[in-house]
Amino acid sequence: MTFSVRENINTFLEGFIRTENLRFLDVGLTFKVVERVSKEEVRRLSTYYYPAMKKNLGSFDLSVDAGLFTGSEIIVLLGENRTGKTTLIRMLAGNLEPDNG
């Protein structure tokens, strides 16, 4: 059985496939509509700061300077294999403890 794009989007937002009686999200996704938000409030709420971090994994050393990024930025990590891209993301997400920082 095929569904329209609108029906598939609504199914995704609900987190529930009615025809299969299958819930794939604990809670459906909802969005709040706000009439006016100041630029300063948007900047404050969507700015993420991270500390300087270091990680040593065997012969691999990763050093990260402290910095920030905003939720509206698109960040691309490019690099050769084994240069620390995944390690950096894991530390930023809190899934891997840095050695210091």
N, C-alpha and C positions, 0 to 999 in steps of 0.2 A: 504494500500500500504506500503510495507516495503522498507527500504533504507539501504545501506551499512553503515558501521561504518564511513568510510571516508566522505560520503555524510552528515551524521548526525553531524560530527565534523564541516564540512564546514558550515552547516546551523547554528550551534551554534555560530561560529565565525562571520558570517554575521549578526546575530541577526534578521534574517528574514526567515520565512517559506514560500517558494515560492508557494507550492501547496495550501496553505491556504490564501495566500496574507496577512500574519500576521507578523507585526514587533513587536518583544519583547525586543529589545534593541534600544535605540535612535541612537546609532552609533555602527557599527560593531567593533569587536576586531581586532587590528592589532599588529604585533610585529616587532620591529626594529632589524635588525641584525647588530651587531657591530663587526668589525674585531678584534680590540685589545682594551682592557680596563685594566688599571693598577689595581693591587690588592687594592691599596690605594683608588682609585676612587670607586671601588665596595664597599669597607668597608664604605666609607663616605656616599655614596648614599643609602646604605641599612642598616644603623644603626639608630635605633629609640630610642630616649631618653625620659624618662618620669620622672616627678618630684615626690617628696614625696607627698602623698595625704592622707587625712582622710575623712571619711564619717560616719555620725551618722544617722541611720534610726530607730527611736524608741529606743528599747533596743539593737539594733545591732550596733556595732562599727567596722569599718574597717580601718586599718592603713597599708599604703603601703610605703615601703622605695623607694627612688629614684633609678633608674636603667636604663638598656638599653637592647635591644635585636636586633638581625640582621634579615634581611629578609630571610636568608638561614636557620634559626633555626626553628625547629618544637617544639612548646611549648604546653604542655598538662596541663590543669587545672583539677585536681581531688580533690574531697572533698565531704563531706556529704552535704545534702540539707541545705540551709540557712546559708552557711559559707562565702558568698560574691563573688563567682565566677562570676556571671552575673553582679553584681555591679562593680567589678573591670574592666571587659571588657567594660561596658558602660562608665566608667570614662576615660579609655584609649582612647576610640573612640570619646570622647567629647560629648556623648549623655546625660551624667549626670555630673553636676558640683560637684566637691569635695567641702567639707566644707572649706578646706584650701589646698593650694598647687598649 
